[in-house]
Amino acid sequence: SNSNEPKNYNADVERNFLEACSTANEGKKDLPDATAFCECVWTAVRENFEYDEFKALDNTLRERVGDEKNTPQK
């Protein structure tokens, strides 16, 4: 079966990253401009990680954030 999952960095991957990053960082008082921050992070990611490394990291973060959301607070 063919998957619609991207195999490399493309415009959709970039857009999804920037949207998720900006949403996660909106309103942080130590971050005056979430969009500029996220664009800088995106540039660093593309320059320092192969796409497969990025996907592995992204998957790990999604799993861990999901675990944190489902863990009862003390």
mmCIF file as gemmi writes it, N, C-alpha and C atoms, coordinates in Angstrom:
data_model
loop_
_atom_site.group_PDB
_atom_site.id
_atom_site.type_symbol
_atom_site.label_atom_id
_atom_site.label_alt_id
_atom_site.label_comp_id
_atom_site.label_asym_id
_atom_site.label_entity_id
_atom_site.label_seq_id
_atom_site.pdbx_PDB_ins_code
_atom_site.Cartn_x
_atom_site.Cartn_y
_atom_site.Cartn_z
_atom_site.occupancy
_atom_site.B_iso_or_equiv
_atom_site.pdbx_formal_charge
_atom_site.auth_seq_id
_atom_site.auth_asym_id
_atom_site.pdbx_PDB_model_num
ATOM 1 N N . SER Axp A 1 ? 0.841 -1.185 0 1 0 ? 1 A 1
ATOM 2 C CA . SER Axp A 1 ? 0 0 0 1 0 ? 1 A 1
ATOM 3 C C . SER Axp A 1 ? 0.882 1.242 0 1 0 ? 1 A 1
ATOM 4 N N . ASN Axp A 2 ? 0.429 2.275 -0.658 1 0 ? 2 A 1
ATOM 5 C CA . ASN Axp A 2 ? 1.146 3.545 -0.692 1 0 ? 2 A 1
ATOM 6 C C . ASN Axp A 2 ? 0.611 4.453 0.383 1 0 ? 2 A 1
ATOM 7 N N . SER Axp A 3 ? 1.513 5.052 1.114 1 0 ? 3 A 1
ATOM 8 C CA . SER Axp A 3 ? 1.136 5.981 2.169 1 0 ? 3 A 1
ATOM 9 C C . SER Axp A 3 ? 1.261 7.404 1.659 1 0 ? 3 A 1
ATOM 10 N N . ASN Axp A 4 ? 0.415 8.278 2.164 1 0 ? 4 A 1
ATOM 11 C CA . ASN Axp A 4 ? 0.511 9.691 1.822 1 0 ? 4 A 1
ATOM 12 C C . ASN Axp A 4 ? 1.506 10.409 2.722 1 0 ? 4 A 1
ATOM 13 N N . GLU Axp A 5 ? 2.164 9.647 3.591 1 0 ? 5 A 1
ATOM 14 C CA . GLU Axp A 5 ? 3.153 10.201 4.508 1 0 ? 5 A 1
ATOM 15 C C . GLU Axp A 5 ? 4.336 10.737 3.698 1 0 ? 5 A 1
ATOM 16 N N . PRO Axp A 6 ? 4.763 11.997 3.97 1 0 ? 6 A 1
ATOM 17 C CA . PRO Axp A 6 ? 5.914 12.541 3.244 1 0 ? 6 A 1
ATOM 18 C C . PRO Axp A 6 ? 7.175 11.715 3.484 1 0 ? 6 A 1
ATOM 19 N N . LYS Axp A 7 ? 8.052 11.725 2.521 1 0 ? 7 A 1
ATOM 20 C CA . LYS Axp A 7 ? 9.323 11.003 2.612 1 0 ? 7 A 1
ATOM 21 C C . LYS Axp A 7 ? 10.493 11.961 2.805 1 0 ? 7 A 1
ATOM 22 N N . ASN Axp A 8 ? 10.218 13.265 2.717 1 0 ? 8 A 1
ATOM 23 C CA . ASN Axp A 8 ? 11.258 14.271 2.894 1 0 ? 8 A 1
ATOM 24 C C . ASN Axp A 8 ? 10.617 15.603 3.278 1 0 ? 8 A 1
ATOM 25 N N . TYR Axp A 9 ? 11.458 16.57 3.591 1 0 ? 9 A 1
ATOM 26 C CA . TYR Axp A 9 ? 10.938 17.904 3.895 1 0 ? 9 A 1
ATOM 27 C C . TYR Axp A 9 ? 10.227 18.443 2.671 1 0 ? 9 A 1
ATOM 28 N N . ASN Axp A 10 ? 9.035 18.996 2.885 1 0 ? 10 A 1
ATOM 29 C CA . ASN Axp A 10 ? 8.299 19.633 1.796 1 0 ? 10 A 1
ATOM 30 C C . ASN Axp A 10 ? 7.449 20.745 2.387 1 0 ? 10 A 1
ATOM 31 N N . ALA Axp A 11 ? 6.695 21.419 1.558 1 0 ? 11 A 1
ATOM 32 C CA . ALA Axp A 11 ? 5.905 22.57 2.009 1 0 ? 11 A 1
ATOM 33 C C . ALA Axp A 11 ? 4.868 22.172 3.056 1 0 ? 11 A 1
ATOM 34 N N . ASP Axp A 12 ? 4.268 20.997 2.922 1 0 ? 12 A 1
ATOM 35 C CA . ASP Axp A 12 ? 3.272 20.557 3.908 1 0 ? 12 A 1
ATOM 36 C C . ASP Axp A 12 ? 3.912 20.292 5.268 1 0 ? 12 A 1
ATOM 37 N N . VAL Axp A 13 ? 5.071 19.664 5.276 1 0 ? 13 A 1
ATOM 38 C CA . VAL Axp A 13 ? 5.776 19.382 6.527 1 0 ? 13 A 1
ATOM 39 C C . VAL Axp A 13 ? 6.139 20.703 7.206 1 0 ? 13 A 1
ATOM 40 N N . GLU Axp A 14 ? 6.648 21.639 6.44 1 0 ? 14 A 1
ATOM 41 C CA . GLU Axp A 14 ? 7.012 22.952 6.993 1 0 ? 14 A 1
ATOM 42 C C . GLU Axp A 14 ? 5.784 23.656 7.564 1 0 ? 14 A 1
ATOM 43 N N . ARG Axp A 15 ? 4.706 23.703 6.815 1 0 ? 15 A 1
ATOM 44 C CA . ARG Axp A 15 ? 3.486 24.374 7.267 1 0 ? 15 A 1
ATOM 45 C C . ARG Axp A 15 ? 2.962 23.74 8.554 1 0 ? 15 A 1
ATOM 46 N N . ASN Axp A 16 ? 2.93 22.412 8.6 1 0 ? 16 A 1
ATOM 47 C CA . ASN Axp A 16 ? 2.444 21.726 9.797 1 0 ? 16 A 1
ATOM 48 C C . ASN Axp A 16 ? 3.325 22.021 11.004 1 0 ? 16 A 1
ATOM 49 N N . PHE Axp A 17 ? 4.641 21.997 10.798 1 0 ? 17 A 1
ATOM 50 C CA . PHE Axp A 17 ? 5.568 22.295 11.889 1 0 ? 17 A 1
ATOM 51 C C . PHE Axp A 17 ? 5.347 23.711 12.407 1 0 ? 17 A 1
ATOM 52 N N . LEU Axp A 18 ? 5.308 24.684 11.492 1 0 ? 18 A 1
ATOM 53 C CA . LEU Axp A 18 ? 5.165 26.076 11.907 1 0 ? 18 A 1
ATOM 54 C C . LEU Axp A 18 ? 3.835 26.334 12.6 1 0 ? 18 A 1
ATOM 55 N N . GLU Axp A 19 ? 2.764 25.722 12.121 1 0 ? 19 A 1
ATOM 56 C CA . GLU Axp A 19 ? 1.456 25.894 12.765 1 0 ? 19 A 1
ATOM 57 C C . GLU Axp A 19 ? 1.459 25.301 14.18 1 0 ? 19 A 1
ATOM 58 N N . ALA Axp A 20 ? 1.979 24.092 14.306 1 0 ? 20 A 1
ATOM 59 C CA . ALA Axp A 20 ? 2.006 23.437 15.617 1 0 ? 20 A 1
ATOM 60 C C . ALA Axp A 20 ? 2.914 24.186 16.584 1 0 ? 20 A 1
ATOM 61 N N . CYS Axp A 21 ? 4.067 24.598 16.114 1 0 ? 21 A 1
ATOM 62 C CA . CYS Axp A 21 ? 5.008 25.326 16.96 1 0 ? 21 A 1
ATOM 63 C C . CYS Axp A 21 ? 4.418 26.665 17.403 1 0 ? 21 A 1
ATOM 64 N N . SER Axp A 22 ? 3.85 27.415 16.482 1 0 ? 22 A 1
ATOM 65 C CA . SER Axp A 22 ? 3.269 28.715 16.82 1 0 ? 22 A 1
ATOM 66 C C . SER Axp A 22 ? 2.13 28.575 17.811 1 0 ? 22 A 1
ATOM 67 N N . THR Axp A 23 ? 1.27 27.587 17.602 1 0 ? 23 A 1
ATOM 68 C CA . THR Axp A 23 ? 0.155 27.356 18.518 1 0 ? 23 A 1
ATOM 69 C C . THR Axp A 23 ? 0.661 27.003 19.91 1 0 ? 23 A 1
ATOM 70 N N . ALA Axp A 24 ? 1.673 26.157 19.972 1 0 ? 24 A 1
ATOM 71 C CA . ALA Axp A 24 ? 2.217 25.723 21.262 1 0 ? 24 A 1
ATOM 72 C C . ALA Axp A 24 ? 2.924 26.854 22.002 1 0 ? 24 A 1
ATOM 73 N N . ASN Axp A 25 ? 3.369 27.875 21.29 1 0 ? 25 A 1
ATOM 74 C CA . ASN Axp A 25 ? 4.16 28.929 21.914 1 0 ? 25 A 1
ATOM 75 C C . ASN Axp A 25 ? 3.467 30.285 21.967 1 0 ? 25 A 1
ATOM 76 N N . GLU Axp A 26 ? 2.226 30.373 21.534 1 0 ? 26 A 1
ATOM 77 C CA . GLU Axp A 26 ? 1.494 31.634 21.59 1 0 ? 26 A 1
ATOM 78 C C . GLU Axp A 26 ? 1.346 32.094 23.028 1 0 ? 26 A 1
ATOM 79 N N . GLY Axp A 27 ? 1.538 33.377 23.236 1 0 ? 27 A 1
ATOM 80 C CA . GLY Axp A 27 ? 1.259 33.962 24.544 1 0 ? 27 A 1
ATOM 81 C C . GLY Axp A 27 ? 2.3 33.685 25.611 1 0 ? 27 A 1
ATOM 82 N N . LYS Axp A 28 ? 3.387 33.049 25.274 1 0 ? 28 A 1
ATOM 83 C CA . LYS Axp A 28 ? 4.438 32.836 26.27 1 0 ? 28 A 1
ATOM 84 C C . LYS Axp A 28 ? 5.085 34.186 26.548 1 0 ? 28 A 1
ATOM 85 N N . LYS Axp A 29 ? 5.074 34.601 27.808 1 0 ? 29 A 1
ATOM 86 C CA . LYS Axp A 29 ? 5.545 35.947 28.129 1 0 ? 29 A 1
ATOM 87 C C . LYS Axp A 29 ? 7.031 36.161 27.837 1 0 ? 29 A 1
ATOM 88 N N . ASP Axp A 30 ? 7.819 35.09 27.806 1 0 ? 30 A 1
ATOM 89 C CA . ASP Axp A 30 ? 9.236 35.245 27.481 1 0 ? 30 A 1
ATOM 90 C C . ASP Axp A 30 ? 9.499 35.112 25.979 1 0 ? 30 A 1
ATOM 91 N N . LEU Axp A 31 ? 8.442 35.03 25.185 1 0 ? 31 A 1
ATOM 92 C CA . LEU Axp A 31 ? 8.575 34.859 23.738 1 0 ? 31 A 1
ATOM 93 C C . LEU Axp A 31 ? 7.661 35.862 23.035 1 0 ? 31 A 1
ATOM 94 N N . PRO Axp A 32 ? 8.205 37.033 22.681 1 0 ? 32 A 1
ATOM 95 C CA . PRO Axp A 32 ? 7.337 38.075 22.111 1 0 ? 32 A 1
ATOM 96 C C . PRO Axp A 32 ? 6.75 37.73 20.745 1 0 ? 32 A 1
ATOM 97 N N . ASP Axp A 33 ? 7.431 36.885 19.973 1 0 ? 33 A 1
ATOM 98 C CA . ASP Axp A 33 ? 6.931 36.573 18.634 1 0 ? 33 A 1
ATOM 99 C C . ASP Axp A 33 ? 7.114 35.087 18.348 1 0 ? 33 A 1
ATOM 100 N N . ALA Axp A 34 ? 6.051 34.317 18.578 1 0 ? 34 A 1
ATOM 101 C CA . ALA Axp A 34 ? 6.114 32.868 18.384 1 0 ? 34 A 1
ATOM 102 C C . ALA Axp A 34 ? 6.43 32.51 16.934 1 0 ? 34 A 1
ATOM 103 N N . THR Axp A 35 ? 5.92 33.268 15.99 1 0 ? 35 A 1
ATOM 104 C CA . THR Axp A 35 ? 6.137 32.962 14.577 1 0 ? 35 A 1
ATOM 105 C C . THR Axp A 35 ? 7.619 33.072 14.22 1 0 ? 35 A 1
ATOM 106 N N . ALA Axp A 36 ? 8.266 34.141 14.63 1 0 ? 36 A 1
ATOM 107 C CA . ALA Axp A 36 ? 9.694 34.317 14.334 1 0 ? 36 A 1
ATOM 108 C C . ALA Axp A 36 ? 10.511 33.231 15.015 1 0 ? 36 A 1
ATOM 109 N N . PHE Axp A 37 ? 10.168 32.899 16.257 1 0 ? 37 A 1
ATOM 110 C CA . PHE Axp A 37 ? 10.857 31.842 16.988 1 0 ? 37 A 1
ATOM 111 C C . PHE Axp A 37 ? 10.745 30.525 16.236 1 0 ? 37 A 1
ATOM 112 N N . CYS Axp A 38 ? 9.535 30.181 15.816 1 0 ? 38 A 1
ATOM 113 C CA . CYS Axp A 38 ? 9.288 28.902 15.148 1 0 ? 38 A 1
ATOM 114 C C . CYS Axp A 38 ? 9.982 28.832 13.793 1 0 ? 38 A 1
ATOM 115 N N . GLU Axp A 39 ? 10.027 29.932 13.068 1 0 ? 39 A 1
ATOM 116 C CA . GLU Axp A 39 ? 10.733 29.957 11.79 1 0 ? 39 A 1
ATOM 117 C C . GLU Axp A 39 ? 12.23 29.724 12.011 1 0 ? 39 A 1
ATOM 118 N N . CYS Axp A 40 ? 12.779 30.288 13.084 1 0 ? 40 A 1
ATOM 119 C CA . CYS Axp A 40 ? 14.187 30.077 13.408 1 0 ? 40 A 1
ATOM 120 C C . CYS Axp A 40 ? 14.442 28.61 13.762 1 0 ? 40 A 1
ATOM 121 N N . VAL Axp A 41 ? 13.558 28.034 14.559 1 0 ? 41 A 1
ATOM 122 C CA . VAL Axp A 41 ? 13.693 26.624 14.925 1 0 ? 41 A 1
ATOM 123 C C . VAL Axp A 41 ? 13.603 25.753 13.682 1 0 ? 41 A 1
ATOM 124 N N . TRP Axp A 42 ? 12.662 26.05 12.793 1 0 ? 42 A 1
ATOM 125 C CA . TRP Axp A 42 ? 12.497 25.268 11.565 1 0 ? 42 A 1
ATOM 126 C C . TRP Axp A 42 ? 13.783 25.296 10.736 1 0 ? 42 A 1
ATOM 127 N N . THR Axp A 43 ? 14.388 26.458 10.595 1 0 ? 43 A 1
ATOM 128 C CA . THR Axp A 43 ? 15.636 26.572 9.844 1 0 ? 43 A 1
ATOM 129 C C . THR Axp A 43 ? 16.719 25.7 10.477 1 0 ? 43 A 1
ATOM 130 N N . ALA Axp A 44 ? 16.831 25.742 11.796 1 0 ? 44 A 1
ATOM 131 C CA . ALA Axp A 44 ? 17.835 24.93 12.491 1 0 ? 44 A 1
ATOM 132 C C . ALA Axp A 44 ? 17.561 23.435 12.313 1 0 ? 44 A 1
ATOM 133 N N . VAL Axp A 45 ? 16.309 23.05 12.376 1 0 ? 45 A 1
ATOM 134 C CA . VAL Axp A 45 ? 15.951 21.637 12.191 1 0 ? 45 A 1
ATOM 135 C C . VAL Axp A 45 ? 16.369 21.169 10.8 1 0 ? 45 A 1
ATOM 136 N N . ARG Axp A 46 ? 16.001 21.925 9.79 1 0 ? 46 A 1
ATOM 137 C CA . ARG Axp A 46 ? 16.33 21.53 8.405 1 0 ? 46 A 1
ATOM 138 C C . ARG Axp A 46 ? 17.826 21.469 8.169 1 0 ? 46 A 1
ATOM 139 N N . GLU Axp A 47 ? 18.578 22.367 8.813 1 0 ? 47 A 1
ATOM 140 C CA . GLU Axp A 47 ? 20.025 22.404 8.602 1 0 ? 47 A 1
ATOM 141 C C . GLU Axp A 47 ? 20.765 21.317 9.374 1 0 ? 47 A 1
ATOM 142 N N . ASN Axp A 48 ? 20.163 20.8 10.445 1 0 ? 48 A 1
ATOM 143 C CA . ASN Axp A 48 ? 20.888 19.902 11.337 1 0 ? 48 A 1
ATOM 144 C C . ASN Axp A 48 ? 20.374 18.472 11.4 1 0 ? 48 A 1
ATOM 145 N N . PHE Axp A 49 ? 19.208 18.21 10.836 1 0 ? 49 A 1
ATOM 146 C CA . PHE Axp A 49 ? 18.62 16.878 10.919 1 0 ? 49 A 1
ATOM 147 C C . PHE Axp A 49 ? 18.18 16.393 9.548 1 0 ? 49 A 1
ATOM 148 N N . GLU Axp A 50 ? 18.535 15.163 9.22 1 0 ? 50 A 1
ATOM 149 C CA . GLU Axp A 50 ? 17.966 14.523 8.047 1 0 ? 50 A 1
ATOM 150 C C . GLU Axp A 50 ? 16.472 14.328 8.313 1 0 ? 50 A 1
ATOM 151 N N . TYR Axp A 51 ? 15.695 14.208 7.261 1 0 ? 51 A 1
ATOM 152 C CA . TYR Axp A 51 ? 14.249 14.087 7.439 1 0 ? 51 A 1
ATOM 153 C C . TYR Axp A 51 ? 13.87 12.89 8.315 1 0 ? 51 A 1
ATOM 154 N N . ASP Axp A 52 ? 14.527 11.762 8.135 1 0 ? 52 A 1
ATOM 155 C CA . ASP Axp A 52 ? 14.219 10.578 8.953 1 0 ? 52 A 1
ATOM 156 C C . ASP Axp A 52 ? 14.484 10.832 10.431 1 0 ? 52 A 1
ATOM 157 N N . GLU Axp A 53 ? 15.535 11.582 10.742 1 0 ? 53 A 1
ATOM 158 C CA . GLU Axp A 53 ? 15.827 11.931 12.132 1 0 ? 53 A 1
ATOM 159 C C . GLU Axp A 53 ? 14.737 12.839 12.693 1 0 ? 53 A 1
ATOM 160 N N . PHE Axp A 54 ? 14.321 13.8 11.88 1 0 ? 54 A 1
ATOM 161 C CA . PHE Axp A 54 ? 13.248 14.708 12.288 1 0 ? 54 A 1
ATOM 162 C C . PHE Axp A 54 ? 11.965 13.937 12.584 1 0 ? 54 A 1
ATOM 163 N N . LYS Axp A 55 ? 11.607 13.008 11.708 1 0 ? 55 A 1
ATOM 164 C CA . LYS Axp A 55 ? 10.373 12.231 11.916 1 0 ? 55 A 1
ATOM 165 C C . LYS Axp A 55 ? 10.461 11.388 13.188 1 0 ? 55 A 1
ATOM 166 N N . ALA Axp A 56 ? 11.612 10.782 13.442 1 0 ? 56 A 1
ATOM 167 C CA . ALA Axp A 56 ? 11.782 9.982 14.649 1 0 ? 56 A 1
ATOM 168 C C . ALA Axp A 56 ? 11.633 10.863 15.895 1 0 ? 56 A 1
ATOM 169 N N . LEU Axp A 57 ? 12.234 12.032 15.876 1 0 ? 57 A 1
ATOM 170 C CA . LEU Axp A 57 ? 12.117 12.952 17.003 1 0 ? 57 A 1
ATOM 171 C C . LEU Axp A 57 ? 10.676 13.42 17.164 1 0 ? 57 A 1
ATOM 172 N N . ASP Axp A 58 ? 10.043 13.763 16.061 1 0 ? 58 A 1
ATOM 173 C CA . ASP Axp A 58 ? 8.644 14.203 16.094 1 0 ? 58 A 1
ATOM 174 C C . ASP Axp A 58 ? 7.743 13.118 16.688 1 0 ? 58 A 1
ATOM 175 N N . ASN Axp A 59 ? 7.936 11.887 16.268 1 0 ? 59 A 1
ATOM 176 C CA . ASN Axp A 59 ? 7.132 10.779 16.797 1 0 ? 59 A 1
ATOM 177 C C . ASN Axp A 59 ? 7.355 10.59 18.29 1 0 ? 59 A 1
ATOM 178 N N . THR Axp A 60 ? 8.604 10.683 18.732 1 0 ? 60 A 1
ATOM 179 C CA . THR Axp A 60 ? 8.914 10.55 20.154 1 0 ? 60 A 1
ATOM 180 C C . THR Axp A 60 ? 8.255 11.661 20.957 1 0 ? 60 A 1
ATOM 181 N N . LEU Axp A 61 ? 8.341 12.872 20.466 1 0 ? 61 A 1
ATOM 182 C CA . LEU Axp A 61 ? 7.708 13.992 21.17 1 0 ? 61 A 1
ATOM 183 C C . LEU Axp A 61 ? 6.199 13.825 21.239 1 0 ? 61 A 1
ATOM 184 N N . ARG Axp A 62 ? 5.592 13.39 20.159 1 0 ? 62 A 1
ATOM 185 C CA . ARG Axp A 62 ? 4.138 13.172 20.165 1 0 ? 62 A 1
ATOM 186 C C . ARG Axp A 62 ? 3.745 12.118 21.198 1 0 ? 62 A 1
ATOM 187 N N . GLU Axp A 63 ? 4.515 11.04 21.277 1 0 ? 63 A 1
ATOM 188 C CA . GLU Axp A 63 ? 4.227 9.983 22.252 1 0 ? 63 A 1
ATOM 189 C C . GLU Axp A 63 ? 4.381 10.5 23.678 1 0 ? 63 A 1
ATOM 190 N N . ARG Axp A 64 ? 5.448 11.235 23.935 1 0 ? 64 A 1
ATOM 191 C CA . ARG Axp A 64 ? 5.702 11.721 25.3 1 0 ? 64 A 1
ATOM 192 C C . ARG Axp A 64 ? 4.718 12.787 25.717 1 0 ? 64 A 1
ATOM 193 N N . VAL Axp A 65 ? 4.362 13.683 24.819 1 0 ? 65 A 1
ATOM 194 C CA . VAL Axp A 65 ? 3.363 14.704 25.156 1 0 ? 65 A 1
ATOM 195 C C . VAL Axp A 65 ? 2.025 14.025 25.401 1 0 ? 65 A 1
ATOM 196 N N . GLY Axp A 66 ? 1.706 13.028 24.6 1 0 ? 66 A 1
ATOM 197 C CA . GLY Axp A 66 ? 0.47 12.273 24.813 1 0 ? 66 A 1
ATOM 198 C C . GLY Axp A 66 ? 0.473 11.594 26.167 1 0 ? 66 A 1
ATOM 199 N N . ASP Axp A 67 ? 1.613 11.028 26.555 1 0 ? 67 A 1
ATOM 200 C CA . ASP Axp A 67 ? 1.73 10.392 27.868 1 0 ? 67 A 1
ATOM 201 C C . ASP Axp A 67 ? 1.536 11.411 28.978 1 0 ? 67 A 1
ATOM 202 N N . GLU Axp A 68 ? 2.131 12.608 28.834 1 0 ? 68 A 1
ATOM 203 C CA . GLU Axp A 68 ? 2.002 13.639 29.854 1 0 ? 68 A 1
ATOM 204 C C . GLU Axp A 68 ? 0.565 14.103 29.993 1 0 ? 68 A 1
ATOM 205 N N . LYS Axp A 69 ? -0.149 14.216 28.896 1 0 ? 69 A 1
ATOM 206 C CA . LYS Axp A 69 ? -1.543 14.649 28.951 1 0 ? 69 A 1
ATOM 207 C C . LYS Axp A 69 ? -2.422 13.603 29.626 1 0 ? 69 A 1
ATOM 208 N N . ASN Axp A 70 ? -2.03 12.34 29.532 1 0 ? 70 A 1
ATOM 209 C CA . ASN Axp A 70 ? -2.849 11.262 30.104 1 0 ? 70 A 1
ATOM 210 C C . ASN Axp A 70 ? -2.407 10.85 31.503 1 0 ? 70 A 1
ATOM 211 N N . THR Axp A 71 ? -1.332 11.47 32.016 1 0 ? 71 A 1
ATOM 212 C CA . THR Axp A 71 ? -0.854 11.134 33.346 1 0 ? 71 A 1
ATOM 213 C C . THR Axp A 71 ? -1.574 11.997 34.365 1 0 ? 71 A 1
ATOM 214 N N . PRO Axp A 72 ? -2.2 11.391 35.386 1 0 ? 72 A 1
ATOM 215 C CA . PRO Axp A 72 ? -2.889 12.184 36.406 1 0 ? 72 A 1
ATOM 216 C C . PRO Axp A 72 ? -1.908 13.094 37.143 1 0 ? 72 A 1
ATOM 217 N N . GLN Axp A 73 ? -2.333 14.308 37.428 1 0 ? 73 A 1
ATOM 218 C CA . GLN Axp A 73 ? -1.513 15.256 38.179 1 0 ? 73 A 1
ATOM 219 C C . GLN Axp A 73 ? -1.592 14.947 39.661 1 0 ? 73 A 1
ATOM 220 N N . LYS Axp A 74 ? -0.497 15.138 40.367 1 0 ? 74 A 1
ATOM 221 C CA . LYS Axp A 74 ? -0.464 14.909 41.825 1 0 ? 74 A 1
ATOM 222 C C . LYS Axp A 74 ? -0.884 16.127 42.571 1 0 ? 74 A 1
